[in-house]
Amino acid sequence: MAGVTDRPFRMLCKRMGAGYAVSEMVASNPRLWGTDRTRRRMDHAGEVAPIAVQIAGADPALMADAARYNVDRGAQIIDINMGCPAKKVCNAAAGSALLSNERLVAEIVAAVVRAVDVPVTLKIRTGASPGERNAVTIARIAEDAGVAALAVHGRTRACLFAGPVEFATVRAVKRAARIPVFANGDITTPERARDVLAYTGADALMIGRGAHGRPWLFREITHFLATGARLPAPTVDEAQRAIVEHLGDHYAFYGAELGVRIARRHLHRYTEQLTGAAEFRTAINAAESTDAQYAAVARFFEGLAGEGERLRYGDDGAEEASFVDNFRGAAQRSPRQTWFREALAA
Ligand SMILES: Cc1cc2nc3c(=O)[nH]c(=O)nc-3n(C[C@H](O)[C@H](O)[C@H](O)COP(=O)(O)O)c2cc1C
């Protein structure tokens, strides 16, 4: 996720049990490679393997060059972005805009696969719009060109991030493809992870927003899939230590000034749904130095320690209650769970 999955955050996610993490997207346009932002996105020092770098662009030759350039700088897997719906990316006919041009998709994946001797993976949406779902065709094009694995965000480009995830399409892709398929979209709990895996038959799950602010989700899912039991939430003390360690890595990576600005989005996400979040948000927005951010975090966790030994999220249980209701057919109106109704009907 651009702006989120920088190297310090990826390393944290791997410490918390993620088996794999992909870099923020890197533009294929070489004029951008000298900028501080792109240089940071290509910096993998100390990162645990496999190092996967995502590239974005619409010109096969430039994408091939970008793939080679990143492999020379440590990438062990190249991922191609055909999922981003952002205007800035789609106006350059890249990201999910490519899904409307299957011939160009074929040219890009073939050029990138030919250019490097590491695995090339592809990230897509289900199509350009609900009337133009072509994920199964794209999957065939990708595997014919030698793509090693495919991640599918179960929404179309037009759907952006709204509406139910079409796991039925992800399942259709999995059934049609010979290469591994990752299911992606709105996976935020261990129970949802189990059900998406069971329904789609996917080989892996890809998790974005659910882990932002809750990187322990990875170990919680791993534990749940292995044992069927929920791992307790982290203790307040452990969460504080993990966040402070993340901040240390983060400031070292970005420097103090930029680091303080970018850390706000992580700190907001860590504390959403915890007691004292509103006051903390105000304090973090006002904090202009690393010391002030550390002090605000310490005050926040002091307050939380009085609430109990472990983190207790305000939204705990809400999602799963509605999910279980739906499963039993008792609450068919819940818009959040329509994918499951579609799945049962399919
Ligand atoms: C802030 C943000 C940035 C994102 N950046 C990227 C990106 O650079 N490359 C990509 O393939 N997907 C990107 N995505 C999409 C996510 O990888 C993922 O497909 C989508 O959020 C659905 O999964 P989720 O519900 O688990 O978040 C981004 C999503 C968000 C919210």
The ligand as a MOL file (V3000), in Angstrom:
LIG
                    3D

  0  0  0     0  0            999 V3000
M  V30 BEGIN CTAB
M  V30 COUNTS 31 33 0 0 0
M  V30 BEGIN ATOM
M  V30 1 C -3.6660 3.7190 0.9920 0
M  V30 2 C -3.6560 2.5570 0.0460 0
M  V30 3 C -2.5990 2.4170 -0.8290 0
M  V30 4 C -2.5740 1.3500 -1.7190 0
M  V30 5 N -1.5090 1.2200 -2.5620 0
M  V30 6 C -1.4280 0.1320 -3.3600 0
M  V30 7 C -0.2810 -0.0880 -4.1930 0
M  V30 8 O 0.6540 0.7090 -4.2230 0
M  V30 9 N -0.2570 -1.2260 -4.9340 0
M  V30 10 C -1.2780 -2.1550 -4.9130 0
M  V30 11 O -1.1970 -3.1800 -5.5780 0
M  V30 12 N -2.3650 -1.9580 -4.1670 0
M  V30 13 C -2.4490 -0.8480 -3.3830 0
M  V30 14 N -3.5570 -0.6780 -2.5840 0
M  V30 15 C -4.6240 -1.6840 -2.6150 0
M  V30 16 C -4.3920 -2.7630 -1.5590 0
M  V30 17 O -3.2030 -3.4660 -1.8240 0
M  V30 18 C -5.5490 -3.7790 -1.5130 0
M  V30 19 O -5.6590 -4.4080 -2.7630 0
M  V30 20 C -6.8830 -3.1300 -1.1740 0
M  V30 21 O -6.7460 -2.1640 -0.1580 0
M  V30 22 C -7.8940 -4.1900 -0.7230 0
M  V30 23 O -7.3790 -4.9790 0.3240 0
M  V30 24 P -7.6850 -4.6650 1.8750 0
M  V30 25 O -9.1720 -4.6090 2.0360 0
M  V30 26 O -7.0360 -5.8080 2.6140 0
M  V30 27 O -7.0610 -3.3360 2.1790 0
M  V30 28 C -3.6230 0.3950 -1.7150 0
M  V30 29 C -4.6770 0.5560 -0.8260 0
M  V30 30 C -4.7160 1.6160 0.0370 0
M  V30 31 C -5.8800 1.7470 0.9870 0
M  V30 END ATOM
M  V30 BEGIN BOND
M  V30 1 1 1 2
M  V30 2 1 2 3
M  V30 3 2 2 30
M  V30 4 2 3 4
M  V30 5 1 4 5
M  V30 6 1 4 28
M  V30 7 2 5 6
M  V30 8 1 6 7
M  V30 9 1 6 13
M  V30 10 2 7 8
M  V30 11 1 7 9
M  V30 12 1 9 10
M  V30 13 2 10 11
M  V30 14 1 10 12
M  V30 15 2 12 13
M  V30 16 1 13 14
M  V30 17 1 14 15
M  V30 18 1 14 28
M  V30 19 1 15 16
M  V30 20 1 16 17
M  V30 21 1 16 18
M  V30 22 1 18 19
M  V30 23 1 18 20
M  V30 24 1 20 21
M  V30 25 1 20 22
M  V30 26 1 22 23
M  V30 27 1 23 24
M  V30 28 2 24 25
M  V30 29 1 24 26
M  V30 30 1 24 27
M  V30 31 2 28 29
M  V30 32 1 29 30
M  V30 33 1 30 31
M  V30 END BOND
M  V30 END CTAB
M  END
